[in-house]
Amino acid sequence: MELLCLVVAVAVWAGARRLTAGLSIAWRGIVPVGLVLLSLAVLAAGCFALLGAPSGYHGDSGLCPTSNVPPWWPSWLPA
């Protein structure tokens, strides 16, 4: 997982630096950082949605019944 995050971050950083080559120095720093943070947030949300809680997390017993899901819980987020 860490390697995947590193590869995604480096690829996004390199692509953003290449795309912002003609912009001012401020934009060349802000845009890549913002895109890396956004891509890592999307990657983390996707991993939590697909894999659930991290292994060994004390709050994930795997025994949570459907009746324990609050009514306000979004339907697009797995419970």
Short mmCIF file of the C-alpha atoms (twelve columns), coordinates in Angstrom:
data_MODEL
# 
_entry.id   MODEL 
# 
loop_
_atom_site.group_PDB 
_atom_site.id 
_atom_site.type_symbol 
_atom_site.label_atom_id 
_atom_site.label_alt_id 
_atom_site.label_comp_id 
_atom_site.label_asym_id 
_atom_site.label_seq_id 
_atom_site.Cartn_x 
_atom_site.Cartn_y 
_atom_site.Cartn_z 
_atom_site.pdbx_PDB_model_num 
ATOM 1  C CA . MET A 1  0.000   0.000  0.000   1 
ATOM 2  C CA . GLU A 2  2.809   2.395  0.878   1 
ATOM 3  C CA . LEU A 3  4.539   1.672  -2.413  1 
ATOM 4  C CA . LEU A 4  1.326   2.357  -4.320  1 
ATOM 5  C CA . CYS A 5  0.930   5.704  -2.537  1 
ATOM 6  C CA . LEU A 6  4.542   6.599  -3.278  1 
ATOM 7  C CA . VAL A 7  4.231   5.702  -6.965  1 
ATOM 8  C CA . VAL A 8  0.977   7.659  -7.324  1 
ATOM 9  C CA . ALA A 9  2.420   10.685 -5.520  1 
ATOM 10 C CA . VAL A 10 5.591   10.754 -7.619  1 
ATOM 11 C CA . ALA A 11 3.675   10.278 -10.875 1 
ATOM 12 C CA . VAL A 12 1.184   13.034 -10.056 1 
ATOM 13 C CA . TRP A 13 3.982   15.349 -8.887  1 
ATOM 14 C CA . ALA A 14 5.990   14.797 -12.082 1 
ATOM 15 C CA . GLY A 15 2.956   15.301 -14.302 1 
ATOM 16 C CA . ALA A 16 1.902   18.452 -12.480 1 
ATOM 17 C CA . ARG A 17 5.416   19.900 -12.623 1 
ATOM 18 C CA . ARG A 18 5.522   19.248 -16.347 1 
ATOM 19 C CA . LEU A 19 2.118   20.868 -16.921 1 
ATOM 20 C CA . THR A 20 2.969   23.956 -14.846 1 
ATOM 21 C CA . ALA A 21 6.408   24.543 -16.370 1 
ATOM 22 C CA . GLY A 22 5.417   27.835 -17.992 1 
ATOM 23 C CA . LEU A 23 3.623   29.303 -14.972 1 
ATOM 24 C CA . SER A 24 4.985   31.539 -12.230 1 
ATOM 25 C CA . ILE A 25 7.037   30.088 -9.382  1 
ATOM 26 C CA . ALA A 26 4.107   30.262 -6.945  1 
ATOM 27 C CA . TRP A 27 1.838   28.187 -9.193  1 
ATOM 28 C CA . ARG A 28 4.627   25.695 -9.871  1 
ATOM 29 C CA . GLY A 29 4.701   24.946 -6.151  1 
ATOM 30 C CA . ILE A 30 1.022   25.153 -5.253  1 
ATOM 31 C CA . VAL A 31 -0.506  23.116 -8.084  1 
ATOM 32 C CA . PRO A 32 1.653   19.973 -7.707  1 
ATOM 33 C CA . VAL A 33 1.217   19.896 -3.923  1 
ATOM 34 C CA . GLY A 34 -2.540  20.311 -4.245  1 
ATOM 35 C CA . LEU A 35 -2.822  17.603 -6.878  1 
ATOM 36 C CA . VAL A 36 -0.686  15.170 -4.876  1 
ATOM 37 C CA . LEU A 37 -2.791  15.732 -1.745  1 
ATOM 38 C CA . LEU A 38 -6.006  15.345 -3.724  1 
ATOM 39 C CA . SER A 39 -4.855  12.153 -5.440  1 
ATOM 40 C CA . LEU A 40 -3.700  10.603 -2.155  1 
ATOM 41 C CA . ALA A 41 -7.006  11.506 -0.488  1 
ATOM 42 C CA . VAL A 42 -8.930  9.857  -3.330  1 
ATOM 43 C CA . LEU A 43 -6.658  6.811  -3.155  1 
ATOM 44 C CA . ALA A 44 -7.118  6.525  0.628   1 
ATOM 45 C CA . ALA A 45 -10.901 6.868  0.368   1 
ATOM 46 C CA . GLY A 46 -10.972 4.205  -2.330  1 
ATOM 47 C CA . CYS A 47 -8.872  1.825  -0.260  1 
ATOM 48 C CA . PHE A 48 -11.082 2.294  2.801   1 
ATOM 49 C CA . ALA A 49 -14.187 1.749  0.669   1 
ATOM 50 C CA . LEU A 50 -12.807 -1.446 -0.872  1 
ATOM 51 C CA . LEU A 51 -10.822 -2.896 2.013   1 
ATOM 52 C CA . GLY A 52 -12.564 -1.521 5.098   1 
ATOM 53 C CA . ALA A 53 -10.693 -0.661 8.263   1 
ATOM 54 C CA . PRO A 54 -6.942  -1.385 8.433   1 
ATOM 55 C CA . SER A 55 -5.918  -4.806 9.729   1 
ATOM 56 C CA . GLY A 56 -5.506  -4.861 13.472  1 
ATOM 57 C CA . TYR A 57 -7.685  -1.809 14.086  1 
ATOM 58 C CA . HIS A 58 -9.357  -2.393 17.448  1 
ATOM 59 C CA . GLY A 59 -12.700 -0.940 16.326  1 
ATOM 60 C CA . ASP A 60 -13.196 -3.392 13.456  1 
ATOM 61 C CA . SER A 61 -14.395 -6.712 14.829  1 
ATOM 62 C CA . GLY A 62 -16.044 -7.720 11.575  1 
ATOM 63 C CA . LEU A 63 -19.205 -8.555 13.513  1 
ATOM 64 C CA . CYS A 64 -21.123 -5.286 13.110  1 
ATOM 65 C CA . PRO A 65 -24.729 -6.112 12.115  1 
ATOM 66 C CA . THR A 66 -26.698 -4.082 9.582   1 
ATOM 67 C CA . SER A 67 -28.994 -2.837 12.342  1 
ATOM 68 C CA . ASN A 68 -26.042 -0.998 13.884  1 
ATOM 69 C CA . VAL A 69 -25.647 1.318  10.869  1 
ATOM 70 C CA . PRO A 70 -27.102 4.764  11.657  1 
ATOM 71 C CA . PRO A 71 -29.952 6.020  9.428   1 
ATOM 72 C CA . TRP A 72 -27.943 9.077  8.349   1 
ATOM 73 C CA . TRP A 73 -25.084 6.914  6.999   1 
ATOM 74 C CA . PRO A 74 -24.570 7.590  3.255   1 
ATOM 75 C CA . SER A 75 -25.621 4.687  1.054   1 
ATOM 76 C CA . TRP A 76 -22.574 5.060  -1.218  1 
ATOM 77 C CA . LEU A 77 -20.200 4.396  1.712   1 
ATOM 78 C CA . PRO A 78 -19.950 0.710  2.697   1 
ATOM 79 C CA . ALA A 79 -20.823 -0.155 6.275   1 
# 
